[in-house]
Amino acid sequence: MPIPVSAETEVLARRLATIRGQSVDEVVRTAVRDALARAERPSTSDLTPEQQAKVERMLARMKALPPLDDDGDPDAALYDDHGLPR
């Protein structure tokens, strides 16, 4: 059964579909699936203060790590310019 959407929603979905080279159905399904996954994740408010502190310490350690390379390509640390493992 079709789901009625506003004209603005349809325009936005069609623009995104064009940019991604996908159908409107695909972009809407992906957007709803992603939003649902975020909504179903436990929020940080469900954590105890000790758990929240541990998460914050881990995030701080991750943010302190240097980038893998200058252009942001994570594979650059693993493969050379010819695609061979380093």
Residue pairs with C-beta under 8 A, 6 or more apart in sequence:
5 13
10 24
13 24
13 27
13 28
14 24
16 27
16 31
17 23
17 24
17 26
17 27
20 26
20 27
22 30
44 52
44 55
47 55
68 74
68 76
68 77
69 76
69 77
77 86
78 85
78 86
79 85
79 86
80 86
